[in-house]
C-alpha cells in the first residue's frame, strides 16, 4: 500500500512527529520500528524519545493513497510546471 504515514508521540502529539511517504507503508513502518528497537534510528529526536518513553508512546498513523492515477496526475503536473520554470 502506498501513501503517507506519521509516527507521533501520544504524550506530545504536537511536539514530536515524523511524516514519511512510501510505496510500501507497511515495510517503512517496520523499518522504523526495527531501527528504534535496535537504537539505530537516524532521527535522534525519535530515538531519544523511544529510549525514554518506549515504543508504546508512538502512534503509527497510515494514510493510504486510494488512486494511483491521482499520483500520476500530480507527478505529471509537477514535471510540466518544472519545465516552465527551467
Secondary structure, 3 states (H helix, E strand, C coil): CCEEEEEEECCCCCCCEEEEEECCHHHHHHHHHHHHHCCCCCCHHHHHHHHHHCHHHEEEEEEECCCHHHHHHHHHHHHHHHHHHC
